[in-house]
């Protein structure tokens, strides 16, 4: 029920932003166009957001024969967590990170970068995979995937508003005054507002998934060790990630970019690690 409420809130707030930008660009007609666009986008997000995100990062599905160690870890932990076996993807990226996506546990995906498999021990990688499986179990992936898709659309429309302001756009009806100032303000504030909405929903889910990982593996220290390594590595090898999808990853892929830290969708890594270190093995 809680996740359903969060999903409704997320869709409503982000759809409202889309309509507001549409109104500033095209007046009342722009609102209607943006609303229609939002309906199509929400429907598409439900069915296709996982495919969009996987394609965005050039993730490739792997079979057991090509990545037996990773596949076995995912299969064993899925069994322990009482979940169907998700599809397994590898992202051709040196920055170490991972995420889960898919509209439900029967259509779930776990994706890891090549870099994360290079630097983590088996115990640490199990902690990371169990964290992602916990997101699946908690039905968090749909929220994340929809957020990524709609937030990306908001950024796109914000850029359109910026260009409309530059080239003298900003049509408004007689009773609806938006104008160039409104367009400029929206171009700046809309992406920030979208990120804040994502932040408000994402942070508590990370703590829940960390605890879920400890429960599945019976060992909170594996994930704690993984997060310590990922904290160091993310400073050295920041990922070329889209801000709209940053909340999907186990650690903030933009942590190497100081401005993005102001709007991090993740709770502080030090706090997450401290919570895990304070737990006793099950």
CORGIRA-V758364 format. One record per pair of residues at least 24 apart in sequence whose ideal C-beta (glycine too) atoms are under 10 Angstrom apart, sorted by sequence separation. I is the first residue (numbers start at 1). J is the second residue. D is the distance in Angstrom with one decimal. If there is no record, write none. Layout:
I;J;D  I;J;D
//
This chain:
14;38;8.0  15;39;8.4  18;42;9.8  63;87;10.0  64;88;8.5  66;90;8.8  81;105;9.6  84;108;7.4  86;110;5.0  87;111;9.0  88;112;8.1  89;113;10.0  90;114;6.2  91;115;8.7  94;118;8.0  96;120;7.3  108;132;9.0  161;185;9.0  162;186;8.7  163;187;8.6  226;250;8.2  227;251;6.8  231;255;7.8  62;87;8.9  63;88;8.3  83;108;7.6  85;110;9.6  86;111;9.5  91;116;9.0  94;119;9.8  108;133;8.4  110;135;9.3  158;183;9.4  161;186;5.0  162;187;3.8  226;251;9.1  230;255;9.2  15;41;8.4  61;87;5.8  62;88;5.4  90;116;9.6  110;136;7.8  160;186;10.0  161;187;4.5  162;188;8.3  11;38;8.4  14;41;9.2  15;42;7.0  61;88;6.9  62;89;6.8  78;105;9.4  90;117;7.7  98;125;8.9  108;135;8.9  109;136;8.9  160;187;8.5  161;188;9.4  223;250;8.9  14;42;9.0  60;88;10.0  61;89;5.3  62;90;5.4  105;133;9.2  108;136;4.6  158;186;6.4  159;187;7.1  162;190;9.9  59;88;9.9  60;89;6.3  61;90;8.3  100;129;9.2  107;136;10.0  108;137;9.5  157;186;8.6  158;187;4.9  161;190;7.5  11;41;9.7  59;89;4.1  60;90;5.7  78;108;9.0  98;128;5.3  106;136;9.9  157;187;9.1  158;188;7.9  11;42;5.8  14;45;9.9  58;89;9.9  59;90;6.8  60;91;8.0  97;128;9.0  98;129;7.4  100;131;8.6  101;132;9.3  105;136;5.3  108;139;9.9  110;141;9.8  158;189;8.4  159;190;9.7  57;89;8.8  58;90;9.9  59;91;4.8  60;92;7.2  78;110;8.8  96;128;9.0  99;131;10.0  100;132;4.0  104;136;8.5  105;137;6.9  109;141;8.0  154;186;9.8  155;187;9.9  158;190;4.3  159;191;9.0  54;87;9.4  58;91;6.8  59;92;8.1  77;110;9.4  98;131;7.9  99;132;6.7  100;133;7.2  102;135;9.8  105;138;9.8  108;141;6.4  157;190;7.2  158;191;5.4  11;45;8.6  57;91;4.9  58;92;5.8  59;93;9.1  98;132;5.8  100;134;8.7  101;135;9.0  102;136;7.2  105;139;7.4  107;141;9.1  108;142;10.0  157;191;9.7  158;192;9.5  11;46;9.8  54;89;6.1  56;91;9.9  57;92;8.4  58;93;8.2  100;135;4.7  101;136;9.2  104;139;6.9  107;142;9.6  155;190;7.6  156;191;9.8  158;193;9.7  234;269;8.6  57;93;6.9  74;110;5.7  99;135;8.2  100;136;5.4  103;139;9.3  105;141;8.6  109;145;9.7  154;190;5.4  155;191;5.0  158;194;8.6  50;87;9.3  54;91;8.5  73;110;9.6  100;137;9.9  104;141;8.0  154;191;6.5  213;250;9.5  231;268;9.7  232;269;9.9  74;112;9.2  103;141;7.3  104;142;6.9  231;269;4.6  7;46;9.9  50;89;9.9  73;112;9.8  101;140;9.9  102;141;5.1  103;142;5.1  151;190;9.7  152;191;9.9  154;193;8.0  155;194;7.1  230;269;7.6  231;270;7.9  57;97;9.6  59;99;9.4  70;110;9.0  100;140;7.7  101;141;5.0  102;142;7.7  151;191;7.8  154;194;4.5  155;195;9.4  210;250;9.3  88;129;9.4  100;141;5.2  101;142;8.7  153;194;9.2  154;195;9.4  206;247;8.8  209;250;8.2  228;269;8.1  231;272;9.4  57;99;8.8  59;101;9.4  70;112;6.9  99;141;8.6  102;144;9.7  103;145;7.2  151;193;9.7  152;194;8.9  205;247;8.7  227;269;5.6  228;270;9.5  231;273;7.7  86;129;9.7  101;144;6.7  102;145;7.4  103;146;9.0  151;194;4.4  154;197;9.5  227;270;9.2  100;144;7.9  101;145;5.1  150;194;7.7  151;195;7.2  202;246;9.0  203;247;8.9  206;250;8.1  54;99;9.6  67;112;9.4  99;144;7.6  100;145;9.5  198;243;9.3  202;247;4.2  206;251;9.3  227;272;5.9  228;273;6.0  53;99;7.8  70;116;10.0  80;126;9.9  86;132;8.4  99;145;9.7  151;197;8.0  198;244;8.1  201;247;8.1  202;248;8.7  206;252;9.9  227;273;5.1  54;101;7.0  70;117;6.6  86;133;7.5  101;148;8.4  147;194;8.4  150;197;9.5  151;198;6.2  198;245;9.7  199;246;9.9  226;273;9.6  53;101;5.5  54;102;9.7  61;109;8.3  69;117;8.3  81;129;9.9  147;195;9.8  150;198;9.7  195;243;6.8  198;246;8.2  199;247;7.6  224;272;8.2  225;273;8.8  228;276;9.8  52;101;9.3  53;102;9.8  62;111;10.0  73;122;7.2  77;126;6.4  81;130;7.2  99;148;9.6  194;243;9.0  195;244;8.3  198;247;4.9  223;272;8.6  224;273;5.1  227;276;7.3  228;277;9.6  50;100;9.4  51;101;9.0  59;109;8.1  61;111;9.2  62;112;9.7  67;117;8.4  72;122;9.9  76;126;8.3  77;127;9.6  80;130;8.1  83;133;6.0  86;136;6.4  147;197;7.8  148;198;8.6  194;244;7.4  198;248;9.7  202;252;10.0  223;273;8.7  224;274;8.6  226;276;9.6  227;277;10.0  50;101;4.2  51;102;9.7  60;111;9.4  74;125;9.9  78;129;8.8  82;133;9.8  83;134;9.5  147;198;5.1  195;246;8.4  224;275;8.7  225;276;9.0  49;101;7.2  50;102;4.8  59;111;5.0  73;125;6.2  74;126;9.6  77;129;5.5  78;130;9.5  81;133;5.0  84;136;9.0  191;243;7.4  195;247;8.6  224;276;3.9  225;277;9.6  49;102;8.9  50;103;6.9  59;112;9.2  69;122;7.6  73;126;5.7  76;129;9.2  77;130;5.1  80;133;8.7  81;134;7.4  83;136;6.0  191;244;8.4  220;273;9.9  223;276;5.7  224;277;5.3  49;103;7.6  57;111;7.4  59;113;9.1  76;130;10.0  77;131;9.9  83;137;6.0  144;198;8.7  147;201;7.3  222;276;8.9  224;278;9.6  48;103;9.3  54;109;6.7  70;125;7.7  73;128;9.3  74;129;5.7  77;132;9.2  78;133;6.1  81;136;8.1  82;137;7.7  86;141;9.5  143;198;9.3  147;202;7.8  220;275;8.3  221;276;7.0  224;279;8.6  47;103;7.1  53;109;8.9  57;113;8.5  69;125;8.6  73;129;5.5  74;130;9.7  77;133;5.6  81;137;5.8  220;276;4.3  221;277;7.2  223;279;9.8  46;103;5.9  50;107;7.3  54;111;6.6  73;130;9.0  77;134;9.8  144;201;8.9  210;267;9.1  219;276;9.7  220;277;7.4  45;103;9.0  50;108;8.4  51;109;9.3  53;111;8.5  74;132;8.9  78;136;8.5  143;201;6.5  144;202;7.5  220;278;8.4  221;279;8.3  50;109;5.8  70;129;8.2  74;133;7.8  78;137;9.6  143;202;8.4  206;265;8.5  220;279;4.0  221;280;9.9  222;281;9.7  47;107;9.5  205;265;9.6  206;266;5.7  207;267;6.3  219;279;9.3  220;280;7.9  221;281;7.2  50;111;9.5  140;201;9.2  144;205;8.2  203;264;8.6  205;266;9.8  206;267;5.5  214;275;9.3  220;281;6.9  140;202;8.8  143;205;7.7  202;264;9.2  203;265;7.0  205;267;9.7  210;272;5.6  214;276;6.5  219;281;5.3  220;282;8.4  202;265;4.2  203;266;6.7  204;267;8.2  206;269;9.8  209;272;9.8  210;273;9.1  213;276;8.3  218;281;6.0  219;282;7.6  199;263;6.6  201;265;8.6  202;266;6.9  203;267;4.8  207;271;8.5  211;275;7.8  215;279;9.6  217;281;9.1  218;282;4.0  140;205;5.1  195;260;8.8  198;263;8.8  199;264;7.2  200;265;9.2  202;267;8.7  203;268;9.5  206;271;9.9  207;272;7.0  210;275;6.6  211;276;8.5  214;279;5.6  217;282;8.4  140;206;9.3  199;265;5.0  206;272;6.8  210;276;6.0  214;280;9.5  216;282;9.4  138;205;7.0  195;262;9.4  196;263;6.9  198;265;5.1  199;266;8.7  214;281;8.3  215;282;6.7  140;208;8.1  195;263;4.5  197;265;9.9  199;267;9.7  207;275;6.9  211;279;7.9  214;282;7.2  140;209;7.1  194;263;9.7  195;264;9.0  196;265;9.4  207;276;10.0  210;279;9.3  135;205;7.0  138;208;6.0  192;262;9.3  195;265;7.0  134;205;9.2  135;206;8.9  137;208;9.8  138;209;6.8  192;263;6.7  134;206;9.9  137;209;8.8  140;212;10.0  191;263;9.1  135;208;8.6  136;209;9.4  134;208;7.0  135;209;5.0  138;212;6.8  131;206;8.4  134;209;4.1  137;212;6.4  133;209;8.7  134;210;7.9  136;212;9.6  131;208;9.9  132;209;7.5  134;211;7.7  135;212;8.0  131;209;4.9  134;212;2.8  135;213;9.6  137;215;9.7  130;209;8.7  131;210;6.2  133;212;7.6  134;213;5.5  137;216;8.5  130;210;9.5  131;211;9.5  132;212;9.8  133;213;7.8  134;214;9.2  131;212;7.1  132;213;8.4  134;215;7.8  130;212;7.1  131;213;4.1  134;216;6.8  127;210;8.9  130;213;3.9  131;214;9.1  133;216;6.4  129;213;8.3  130;214;7.9  133;217;9.8  128;213;7.7  130;215;8.2  131;216;8.8  127;213;5.4  130;216;4.2  131;217;9.3  126;213;8.5  127;214;8.0  129;216;8.9  130;217;4.8  155;242;8.5  53;141;9.8  129;217;8.8  130;218;9.7  155;243;7.3  156;244;9.4  127;216;9.1  130;219;9.1  155;244;6.0  126;216;8.6  127;217;5.9  152;242;6.7  154;244;7.9  50;141;7.5  53;144;8.6  54;145;10.0  126;217;5.4  131;222;9.9  151;242;9.0  152;243;8.8  153;244;8.5  49;141;9.0  50;142;9.0  53;145;6.2  56;148;8.5  127;219;7.2  130;222;8.1  131;223;6.0  151;243;7.9  152;244;4.0  49;142;7.9  52;145;8.0  126;219;7.8  127;220;7.8  129;222;9.9  130;223;7.1  151;244;3.9  152;245;7.5  50;144;9.7  51;145;9.5  123;217;8.1  127;221;8.0  128;222;8.4  129;223;9.6  148;242;7.8  150;244;8.3  151;245;8.2  49;144;8.6  50;145;5.6  53;148;5.7  127;222;3.5  128;223;6.6  131;226;8.4  148;243;9.8  149;244;7.9  151;246;9.5  46;142;7.2  49;145;3.5  52;148;7.8  53;149;7.8  56;152;8.7  123;219;6.9  126;222;5.6  127;223;3.0  131;227;9.1  148;244;5.2  149;245;9.0  151;247;8.7  45;142;8.5  48;145;9.0  49;146;5.9  52;149;6.1  124;221;9.1  125;222;8.2  126;223;8.3  127;224;7.5  129;226;9.7  147;244;7.7  148;245;4.3  49;147;9.0  50;148;9.7  123;221;7.9  124;222;5.3  125;223;9.8  127;225;7.3  128;226;5.1  147;245;8.5  148;246;8.7  46;145;8.5  49;148;6.6  50;149;9.8  53;152;9.5  123;222;4.1  124;223;7.3  127;226;4.9  128;227;8.5  148;247;7.5  45;145;6.5  46;146;7.0  49;149;4.6  52;152;8.5  122;222;8.7  123;223;9.1  124;224;8.8  126;226;8.8  127;227;8.2  145;245;9.0  147;247;6.4  148;248;6.0  45;146;4.3  48;149;8.3  49;150;9.0  121;222;8.0  124;225;4.9  125;226;7.1  128;229;10.0  144;245;8.3  147;248;8.2  44;146;9.7  45;147;8.7  120;222;9.0  123;225;7.2  124;226;3.8  128;230;8.1  45;148;8.4  46;149;9.4  49;152;9.9  123;226;8.4  124;227;8.7  144;247;6.1  145;248;7.5  42;146;7.1  45;149;4.2  121;225;7.4  124;228;9.0  143;247;9.2  144;248;4.7  41;146;9.0  44;149;7.3  45;150;6.4  120;225;8.1  121;226;8.4  124;229;6.8  143;248;9.9  144;249;9.5  44;150;10.0  120;226;5.5  124;230;9.0  42;149;8.6  45;152;10.0  119;226;9.0  140;247;10.0  141;248;8.2  41;149;6.5  42;150;7.3  45;153;9.3  121;229;9.0  140;248;9.4  41;150;6.1  100;209;8.9  120;229;6.4  116;226;8.3  119;229;5.6  120;230;8.3  41;152;9.5  119;230;8.2  38;150;7.6  41;153;5.7  116;229;8.9  119;232;9.3  120;233;9.7  135;248;8.9  116;230;7.5  119;233;6.2  38;153;8.2  115;230;9.7  118;233;9.7  135;250;9.0  37;153;7.5  132;248;9.8  116;233;8.5  132;249;9.7  115;233;7.3  119;237;9.7  132;250;6.9  147;265;8.9  34;153;9.6  131;250;5.8  37;157;8.6  129;250;9.7  144;265;9.5  115;237;6.8  128;250;5.9  34;157;7.5  127;250;9.6  128;251;9.4  113;237;9.8  115;239;8.6  113;239;7.6  30;157;9.8  98;226;9.4  96;226;8.8  81;212;7.9  7;139;9.0  10;142;9.9  11;143;9.4  14;146;8.2  18;150;7.2  21;153;9.5  25;157;7.5  81;213;9.5  98;230;9.1  6;139;10.0  10;143;6.2  14;147;7.3  17;150;8.4  21;154;7.1  24;157;9.4  83;216;9.3  96;229;7.3  97;230;7.2  6;140;9.0  9;143;9.7  10;144;9.7  17;151;9.0  20;154;9.7  81;215;8.4  82;216;9.3  96;230;5.6  116;250;8.6  3;138;7.0  4;139;8.8  7;142;6.8  11;146;6.7  14;149;9.4  15;150;7.3  18;153;6.5  21;156;9.6  22;157;7.1  25;160;6.3  80;215;9.2  81;216;4.8  95;230;9.4  116;251;9.7  2;138;9.4  3;139;5.1  7;143;5.4  10;146;6.5  11;147;9.2  14;150;4.3  17;153;9.3  18;154;6.2  21;157;4.5  25;161;5.7  77;213;9.0  80;216;5.3  81;217;9.5  96;232;9.7  97;233;8.9  113;249;9.2  2;139;9.8  3;140;7.0  6;143;5.9  10;147;5.9  13;150;9.4  14;151;6.6  17;154;5.4  20;157;9.5  21;158;6.5  24;161;6.1  79;216;9.9  80;217;7.8  96;233;4.9  97;234;7.7  111;248;9.1  15;153;9.9  18;156;10.0  22;160;9.5  25;163;9.8  26;164;9.0  78;216;9.1  80;218;8.5  95;233;7.2  96;234;7.5  111;249;9.4  112;250;9.2  3;142;8.2  4;143;9.7  7;146;7.1  11;150;7.4  14;153;8.3  15;154;9.8  18;157;6.5  21;160;7.8  22;161;9.4  25;164;5.4  77;216;5.8  94;233;9.3  95;234;7.0  3;143;6.6  7;147;9.4  10;150;7.9  14;154;6.5  17;157;8.5  21;161;5.7  24;164;8.2  25;165;9.4  76;216;9.9  77;217;7.1  96;236;9.9  97;237;9.7  113;253;9.3  6;147;9.9  10;151;9.5  17;158;9.0  20;161;9.9  24;165;9.1  30;171;7.7  76;217;10.0  95;236;9.0  96;237;7.4  131;272;9.9  29;171;8.5  30;172;9.0  95;237;4.5  97;239;5.8  99;241;9.9  21;164;9.9  26;169;8.7  27;170;9.0  28;171;9.8  30;173;9.8  94;237;5.7  95;238;6.4  96;239;8.6  25;169;6.4  26;170;9.2  27;171;5.1  28;172;8.6  29;173;8.5  93;237;9.0  95;239;3.6  97;241;8.0  101;245;9.4  24;169;9.0  25;170;7.1  26;171;5.9  27;172;4.8  28;173;5.2  31;176;8.7  94;239;8.6  95;240;7.6  24;170;6.5  25;171;7.5  26;172;8.6  27;173;4.5  30;176;9.5  93;239;6.2  95;241;8.0  99;245;8.0  24;171;9.1  25;172;9.4  26;173;9.7  27;174;9.4  28;175;8.7  93;240;7.6  99;246;9.9  101;248;6.7  23;171;10.0  24;172;7.5  27;175;9.6  28;176;6.3  30;178;8.9  91;239;9.1  93;241;8.8  99;247;9.2  100;248;7.8  23;172;7.9  27;176;5.6  97;246;10.0  99;248;4.2  100;249;9.8  127;276;8.4  23;173;9.3  27;177;9.8  98;248;9.5  99;249;4.8  100;250;9.0  27;178;7.3  97;248;9.4  98;249;6.8  99;250;6.8  24;176;9.0  26;178;9.3  97;249;4.7  98;250;5.0  23;176;6.7  24;177;10.0  25;178;8.0  97;250;6.3  98;251;8.7  24;178;4.0  95;249;9.5  96;250;9.2  97;251;6.2  99;253;9.2  23;178;6.5  24;179;8.2  96;251;8.3  97;252;9.0  24;180;9.6  95;251;9.7  97;253;5.5  21;178;9.8  24;181;9.8  25;182;9.6  96;253;9.7  20;178;9.3  24;182;4.9  25;183;7.0  95;253;6.6  23;182;8.9  24;183;5.3  24;184;9.7  93;253;9.1  21;182;9.8  24;185;8.6  25;186;8.6  95;256;8.8  20;182;9.3  21;183;8.7  24;186;5.2  23;186;9.3  24;187;9.2  21;186;5.5  20;186;6.9  21;187;8.6  24;190;9.4  17;186;8.8  20;189;9.9  21;190;5.8  20;190;7.7  17;189;9.4  18;190;8.9  17;190;5.7  20;193;9.3  17;191;9.5  14;190;10.0  17;193;6.0  18;194;9.6  16;193;9.6  17;194;6.2  14;193;9.0  13;193;8.3  14;194;6.3  17;197;8.1  13;194;8.6  16;197;9.8  57;239;9.0  13;196;9.5  14;197;6.3  57;240;9.1  13;197;5.0  14;198;8.8  57;241;7.8  12;197;9.9  13;198;9.8  56;241;9.1  57;242;8.7  56;242;6.6  10;197;6.6  13;200;9.2  9;197;8.2  10;198;8.0  13;201;9.6  56;244;9.4  57;245;8.1  53;242;9.0  56;245;6.9  10;200;9.2  9;200;8.7  10;201;6.0  53;244;9.5  57;248;9.8  9;201;7.5  53;245;6.0  57;249;9.9  52;245;9.4  6;200;9.1  7;201;8.9  6;201;5.3  53;248;6.9  6;202;9.9  57;253;9.9  3;201;9.5  6;204;9.3  6;205;8.6  2;204;9.6  3;205;8.8
//
